[in-house]
């Protein structure tokens, strides 16, 4: 599995492509606001997009999902708590921070412990529910490649905001400890903003966890 990223939008959101190099089948994780750049990459690289995986339903992570679905006929996947985020602009923050009210429909709703995959490829992810930034926040974890796409749950040296609808600091800290920090130390974390990090680095260095010892 090859992982590539495209940084999009005014919030510099990281859109990731998880690509099976043999077949060029791909998952897109959190397609942000620049549908033209993302569709250009899909077409230029000859990618066969199977699914869009949403780590949560905030506007900066879902902005190009509808356009990519229409272009590729792929499926949109989100946690079952994400339905309200996709369907309510107050929850997805599009009326507060975006260019106008945004709504979206998913094709598949998942829960903690589910596996999203394409048989016969490297595209296989376990769903780890980690609320706190939002109610629907999840990590998509690929054990074979020690890769976890964490959205806005945790960043290098920081964690996601908890002052939006559905956010709660104590819940987020518990979610990270119980889910992400139980993964092996060498697992790479691919966040929705900023650079990748590792479980081991965050366990030792993330200041938010010293605060809550």
Buried (B, 14 or more C-beta within 10 A) or exposed (E): BEBEEBBBBEBEBBBBBBBBEEBBBBBBBBBBBBBEBBBEBBEEEEBBBBBBBBBBBBBBBBBBBBBBBEBBEBBBBBBBBBBBBBBBBEBBBBBEEBEEEBEBEBEBBBEBEBEBBBEEBBBBBBBBBBBBBBBBBBBBBBEEBBBBBBBBBBBBBBBBBBEBBBBBBEBBBBBBBEBBBEBEEEBBBBBBBBEBBBBBBBBEEBEBBEEEE
